[in-house]
Amino acid sequence: MSKDIKKVVLAYSGGLDTSVILKWIALTYNCEVVTLTADLGQEEDLDGVDAKALATGASRAYVEDLREEFARDFIYPMMRANAVYEGRYLLGTSIARPLIAKRLVEIAHQEGAQAVAHGATGKGNDQVRFELAAMALDPRLKVIAPWREWNFRSRTDLTNFAQEHGIPLPVAASRKQYSMDRNMLHCSFEGGELEDPWSEPLEGSYLMAVPMEKAPDTPEYIELEYLNGDAVALNGEQLSPAAMIKALNTLGGKHGIGRLDMVENRFVGIKSRGVYETPGGTILYNAHRDLEGICLDRESMHLRDSLITRYSECVYNGFWFAPEREALQKLIDETQRNVTGTVRMKLYKGHAVPVGRKSPYSLYRMDLATFEEDEVYNQADAAGFIRLQGLRLLGYKK
């Protein structure tokens, strides 16, 4: 073990894993451990988590409300990009990691720590996300990843260690069969029956959204106002980014919106089956995408769309603080200058459907689009356009 590590900043949830990690690092590295518990809108009671960290051996415990920063500086920029991984996943877990890593590094600087630590396993994506972010922000800091270092191989091993060192064990949860991650954007479920991709998810995997069968039989209409690509008002009420996502989570969850069951490709090379709930994010995605249809020039939209896969991979693979993601963000934000207007959404039985849109920057012209008689478009001109488009096909042989 590195003898020059005197102080470590640990991402700490207060659960079994990170409690054991706290004590293990202190004993193994013979160093101080400072903890960071981030409130990202996971709807957990964080009262007492700092006291638990101190009782477990931490020299100092930070508990920070990062909800507004998370929504404003991470979720909203990603939403402006219409980012979806593998065409389906709205990146709820992925986008939280760079913010946590950012605060770990900042606190390490404040505390004079030589290392940061996380509780991600050696099989998953989060280890990559935490560590790439830390490397980008301060490559001098060492990273401690206990799951890649210690000899523990099971939850039983962790429980035994906790009992040996007087670490309070968490009360068993009703969803203990799942590995879960939740923040204001989504909740993810892995493990349990989900490890068999043929098995239908059980009721325990419903937390933020009701099953569609239990959703109201009457649709609900809402209006979302956008300014420069960001949702700023709901039904006429101005809301901050965090308040907007929370309000839409409630509305979307009530109508069973935002459930996703998929097998994805992890960055580390493993296929993984998970269930994701992203009710508010799904509404935002659908509304934003629809408003762009009326506000964005065709070629600007197609250029931006060609970058969605690349941008999404930056987020999923942990390259949020990489130069390519930052460059992509500048281009994307340029396309959003006129994405301003209102979208009327119909929420019903798992669906968030745009049914109306308007914008002061609308490029839609009824006099061009109409099927009625007009004096703007000469339909005979289309013949020459088609002939020119087809010139390259004349010599093409199958």
ChimeraX attribute file (.defattr): number of C-alpha atoms within 10 A of each C-alpha:
attribute: neighborCount
match mode: 1-to-1
recipient: residues
	/A:1	7
	/A:2	9
	/A:3	8
	/A:4	10
	/A:5	16
	/A:6	16
	/A:7	22
	/A:8	30
	/A:9	32
	/A:10	30
	/A:11	25
	/A:12	25
	/A:13	20
	/A:14	24
	/A:15	14
	/A:16	17
	/A:17	19
	/A:18	21
	/A:19	23
	/A:20	23
	/A:21	25
	/A:22	29
	/A:23	19
	/A:24	18
	/A:25	22
	/A:26	20
	/A:27	12
	/A:28	11
	/A:29	17
	/A:30	15
	/A:31	18
	/A:32	20
	/A:33	28
	/A:34	28
	/A:35	30
	/A:36	23
	/A:37	23
	/A:38	23
	/A:39	21
	/A:40	23
	/A:41	20
	/A:42	16
	/A:43	10
	/A:44	10
	/A:45	8
	/A:46	15
	/A:47	9
	/A:48	11
	/A:49	19
	/A:50	21
	/A:51	13
	/A:52	17
	/A:53	27
	/A:54	17
	/A:55	13
	/A:56	20
	/A:57	21
	/A:58	23
	/A:59	15
	/A:60	16
	/A:61	21
	/A:62	18
	/A:63	17
	/A:64	13
	/A:65	13
	/A:66	17
	/A:67	18
	/A:68	17
	/A:69	15
	/A:70	24
	/A:71	24
	/A:72	15
	/A:73	12
	/A:74	17
	/A:75	22
	/A:76	21
	/A:77	17
	/A:78	22
	/A:79	20
	/A:80	22
	/A:81	25
	/A:82	23
	/A:83	26
	/A:84	21
	/A:85	20
	/A:86	15
	/A:87	10
	/A:88	12
	/A:89	20
	/A:90	27
	/A:91	22
	/A:92	24
	/A:93	20
	/A:94	20
	/A:95	23
	/A:96	24
	/A:97	22
	/A:98	24
	/A:99	20
	/A:100	23
	/A:101	24
	/A:102	18
	/A:103	19
	/A:104	28
	/A:105	23
	/A:106	16
	/A:107	20
	/A:108	21
	/A:109	15
	/A:110	9
	/A:111	14
	/A:112	13
	/A:113	23
	/A:114	18
	/A:115	23
	/A:116	26
	/A:117	27
	/A:118	25
	/A:119	23
	/A:120	20
	/A:121	14
	/A:122	15
	/A:123	15
	/A:124	15
	/A:125	20
	/A:126	24
	/A:127	22
	/A:128	21
	/A:129	26
	/A:130	29
	/A:131	25
	/A:132	21
	/A:133	23
	/A:134	25
	/A:135	17
	/A:136	15
	/A:137	16
	/A:138	15
	/A:139	12
	/A:140	11
	/A:141	19
	/A:142	18
	/A:143	20
	/A:144	19
	/A:145	21
	/A:146	22
	/A:147	18
	/A:148	14
	/A:149	9
	/A:150	12
	/A:151	9
	/A:152	13
	/A:153	9
	/A:154	8
	/A:155	11
	/A:156	10
	/A:157	11
	/A:158	17
	/A:159	17
	/A:160	13
	/A:161	16
	/A:162	21
	/A:163	12
	/A:164	9
	/A:165	13
	/A:166	11
	/A:167	20
	/A:168	16
	/A:169	14
	/A:170	9
	/A:171	9
	/A:172	7
	/A:173	8
	/A:174	8
	/A:175	15
	/A:176	12
	/A:177	15
	/A:178	19
	/A:179	12
	/A:180	16
	/A:181	14
	/A:182	21
	/A:183	21
	/A:184	24
	/A:185	28
	/A:186	25
	/A:187	23
	/A:188	23
	/A:189	24
	/A:190	18
	/A:191	16
	/A:192	16
	/A:193	14
	/A:194	23
	/A:195	14
	/A:196	11
	/A:197	14
	/A:198	8
	/A:199	10
	/A:200	10
	/A:201	17
	/A:202	10
	/A:203	10
	/A:204	12
	/A:205	24
	/A:206	20
	/A:207	16
	/A:208	23
	/A:209	26
	/A:210	22
	/A:211	19
	/A:212	18
	/A:213	11
	/A:214	12
	/A:215	19
	/A:216	15
	/A:217	11
	/A:218	10
	/A:219	14
	/A:220	13
	/A:221	15
	/A:222	16
	/A:223	19
	/A:224	25
	/A:225	25
	/A:226	21
	/A:227	15
	/A:228	16
	/A:229	25
	/A:230	20
	/A:231	26
	/A:232	19
	/A:233	19
	/A:234	18
	/A:235	12
	/A:236	12
	/A:237	12
	/A:238	14
	/A:239	15
	/A:240	15
	/A:241	22
	/A:242	21
	/A:243	17
	/A:244	21
	/A:245	25
	/A:246	19
	/A:247	15
	/A:248	21
	/A:249	26
	/A:250	14
	/A:251	19
	/A:252	29
	/A:253	25
	/A:254	22
	/A:255	28
	/A:256	27
	/A:257	29
	/A:258	24
	/A:259	25
	/A:260	15
	/A:261	18
	/A:262	16
	/A:263	15
	/A:264	15
	/A:265	13
	/A:266	16
	/A:267	17
	/A:268	13
	/A:269	10
	/A:270	12
	/A:271	11
	/A:272	16
	/A:273	18
	/A:274	22
	/A:275	20
	/A:276	26
	/A:277	31
	/A:278	29
	/A:279	30
	/A:280	26
	/A:281	27
	/A:282	23
	/A:283	26
	/A:284	23
	/A:285	19
	/A:286	17
	/A:287	26
	/A:288	27
	/A:289	18
	/A:290	18
	/A:291	26
	/A:292	22
	/A:293	16
	/A:294	21
	/A:295	23
	/A:296	20
	/A:297	13
	/A:298	13
	/A:299	9
	/A:300	15
	/A:301	16
	/A:302	11
	/A:303	13
	/A:304	19
	/A:305	16
	/A:306	11
	/A:307	17
	/A:308	20
	/A:309	16
	/A:310	16
	/A:311	28
	/A:312	27
	/A:313	21
	/A:314	22
	/A:315	26
	/A:316	27
	/A:317	18
	/A:318	24
	/A:319	23
	/A:320	25
	/A:321	18
	/A:322	15
	/A:323	11
	/A:324	13
	/A:325	17
	/A:326	15
	/A:327	11
	/A:328	18
	/A:329	17
	/A:330	10
	/A:331	15
	/A:332	25
	/A:333	16
	/A:334	12
	/A:335	22
	/A:336	20
	/A:337	14
	/A:338	18
	/A:339	26
	/A:340	25
	/A:341	23
	/A:342	24
	/A:343	25
	/A:344	20
	/A:345	23
	/A:346	18
	/A:347	23
	/A:348	21
	/A:349	21
	/A:350	21
	/A:351	21
	/A:352	27
	/A:353	17
	/A:354	21
	/A:355	12
	/A:356	14
	/A:357	20
	/A:358	16
	/A:359	19
	/A:360	12
	/A:361	14
	/A:362	19
	/A:363	13
	/A:364	14
	/A:365	9
	/A:366	10
	/A:367	13
	/A:368	13
	/A:369	11
	/A:370	10
	/A:371	8
	/A:372	8
	/A:373	9
	/A:374	12
	/A:375	7
	/A:376	9
	/A:377	13
	/A:378	8
	/A:379	7
	/A:380	8
	/A:381	9
	/A:382	11
	/A:383	9
	/A:384	10
	/A:385	10
	/A:386	10
	/A:387	11
	/A:388	11
	/A:389	9
	/A:390	11
	/A:391	10
	/A:392	9
	/A:393	10
	/A:394	7
	/A:395	8
	/A:396	7
	/A:397	5
	/A:398	3
